[in-house]
């Protein structure tokens, strides 16, 4: 008799628990926004064609990522949508982005960096948090280019967190 191990993906509640306690609500909101509410920690999005993949396990996910990159297509990886084009600057790899616990903590790290950036530009309190969330997706402190819609979606899902 041969035992077959199957990959069991962690739920958002499981991996969001890895984020710092005061940030879990926002981390949950980001994961739900990035995955269109599936929470799939292995979700991949080809950012050229916008095709969404839901591989069965991390090995299959890595194979898809490597294939897409080989044809020049950047990929948004995992529940927090980390873009492969940013890996070098962030000093991470696809295997890190596919680790949902690592990703929850790293997403918060990016948000905290954005908050410092926003504070330096005069944003304070809730407005600093919101512009930091916009920068998470847009890459700049702006509500343009989908930033405001992204903030609204993240905040909508964050209100649903039952941590």
N, C-alpha and C positions, 0 to 999 in steps of 0.2 A: 504494500500500500504506500503510495507516494502522497505526501502532503503538499498541497499547492498553496503557497502564500499569496494572498491577494493584498494589494495596496488598499488601505482604508484611509481615505483623506480625512484630516481633522476638520471639524466643524468650525465656523467662524467664532463661536463662543470659546472653543479650545485655543485657537491661535491668537485671538484678540487678548486673551488672558496673559499672553506674553508681553504685551505692551505695558508701559508704566501705568499704574493704576489711574491716575488723573487724566490719562489720554485714551483710555479704552473706548469711550463713547465715540470719539472722533475717528479712531482707528477702525472701528466697526463701520462707521459711515463711509469711510474711504473704501474699505473692502467691498461693501455692498454696491457702491457707485461704480467702482472699477470692474466689477464682475456682473453688472446688470442684475444684481440681487441673488446670484447663484452662490456667491461666497466660495467658489471653486478655487482652491489654492494652486491648482495646476493650470488654470486658464491661460491661454495664449491668444494674443491678437496680432495678426499680421498688420502692421500699421500702414502698409501700402494698399492692400486689398480690403482691409477691415474684416477679413475672414477670422472667425473665432474658433479656436480648437479647445477641446476638453479631453486631453489625453488620459489614459487609464492609470498611468503611474509616472514617477519622475523620469525614469529612463526613456519612456516614449516622448515625454515633454522635451527632454534634451535633444532627442533625435529630430523633432520638428523644428526646434529653435535653430539647430545647426544647419538644417536644410534651408530654412528661410533666410538665414544670414548668408549662406553660400550663394543665394541668388540675389543678394543685395536688399533684402527686406528686413528692416528693423522690427523688433517684436516687443510688445508689452507683455511682461511675464508675471504670472501669479496674481494673487488676490489684491495686491497693491499696485499692479500695473507698472512695475519698474521697466523702463525702456532700455533695451540692449545698447542703444547709442550712448547712454550715460554711464555704463558699467565702468569704463576706464577711469572717468573722473571720480566715481564713487569708490573705486577699488573693490568692486564686487564681481561676481560671476553669475551665470545663469543658475547654477546649483544653489547659490545663496538666495536668489530671488524665488526659487521654487520651495524653499524652506519657509513655511508660513510663520513660524515663531520668529525666525530671524527677520523676516519681512515686516512683521508687525512692529518690532522694535526699530528697524531701520526707517520705516515710514515716519514714525514719531521723531526720530533723529532729524530727518529732513524737515519736518514741520517746525521743530525747534530752531533749526538753522534759518528757516524762513521767518520765524518770529523775530529773531535777532535782526535780520535784514529789514523787516517791516518796522521794528522799533526805531532803527536808525533812520528811517524815512519819515518818522513822526506818527506812525500808527500806534494806538494804545488800546488796551482792553479788547472787547469783542471785535472791534474793527481790525485790530492787528491779527487776531486769530483768523478771521474770515479772509483777509487778503493773503495770509500765509497759506490757507487752504487753496485759494485760487492759484497761487504761485506753484503749488504742488503739481498742478496739471499743466498750467500755461508756461511755467518757467520764468515768469516775471511777476512783479507786484502790480497786477492789473485784473480788472474784472472783464476786460475785453477778451475776444477770441475764445469764448466759452467759459471763461473764469467764473462769472456770476452764476451761470447755470450749474457749474460743477459745485460751487459752494452751496447752492440751494439743495442740490441732490444729497451732498454729504450731510448737511444739517438735517434734512428730512430723515435719512436713515439713522443718523446719530440719535435722534429722538426715540427711535425704536429699540435702542440697545437696552437689554434687560440684564445687565451685569450686576 
